[in-house]
């Protein structure tokens, strides 16, 4: 089969896949009213286009298998609008002959030895992040430090996204406004070496669309380098935690890093141990007394 024929087959498969997923999403699932004249099963093309911030004509051509270029930013937006799971998202990018730039596609820098080290650090919370704040791996205590991280889709496991859009994550940070401003400044500093990379541009564009707080902080053009500091978290299960944040770089180019949180005092140490025991036993129950 020639390359041209293969591309034509792929475009038709992509068109059929998009139609099938569009038809299974109800208007109510995306916050739209059904109305009385709706004949199309699921969403209309113009609704998908609007929700994905792409042109109606362009999206129509995509479902008609026209020979048009599809950027990774558009594919990412379509995947979110159509509520694709991890396997469906991977299929979408494969049909479009594109590489998914999100951390759900790969976990660069996380070896088996690093994962073993993360597990050995329990009950001290630890994770591996890249300079874009994608969470690539984490241990059991970190999984419940700020929210139920296992319940977050892999492509959304990003500290910048979580601190601006996840209610449970936001409630867990004692000094939220300071944290958001500092993180935006660190992201801008890191982005200097990645200005043309789609994944970075996608992250910033999504944050600007979903968070007024990020837009305000981003426009400050503040720059802050990575640094060790003491942080406080208000965990829903064990209460206030005061922890030393340390970055341990895993590669010479300052890409992936292991983020660790060591307890500052004995009370925080005991509460981390309790959180790990609760997580290991799958017995996590919020307690009002724990929030003191």
Buried (B, 14 or more C-beta within 10 A) or exposed (E): EEEEEEEBEBBEBBBEBBBEBBEEBEBEEBEBEEEEEBEEEBBBBEBBBBBBEBEBEEBBBBBEBEEEEBBBBBBBBBBBBBBBEBEEBBBBBBBBEBEBBBBBBEBBBBEEEBBEBBEEBBBBBBBBBBBBBBBBBBBBBBBBBBBBBEEBBBBBBBBBBBBBBBEBBBBBBBEBEEBBBBBBBBBBBBBEEBEEEBBBBBBBBBBEEEBEBBBEBBEEEBEBEBEEEEBBBBBBBBBBBBBBBBBEEBEEEBBBBBBBBBBBEEBBBEBBBBBBEBBEEEEBEEEEEBEE
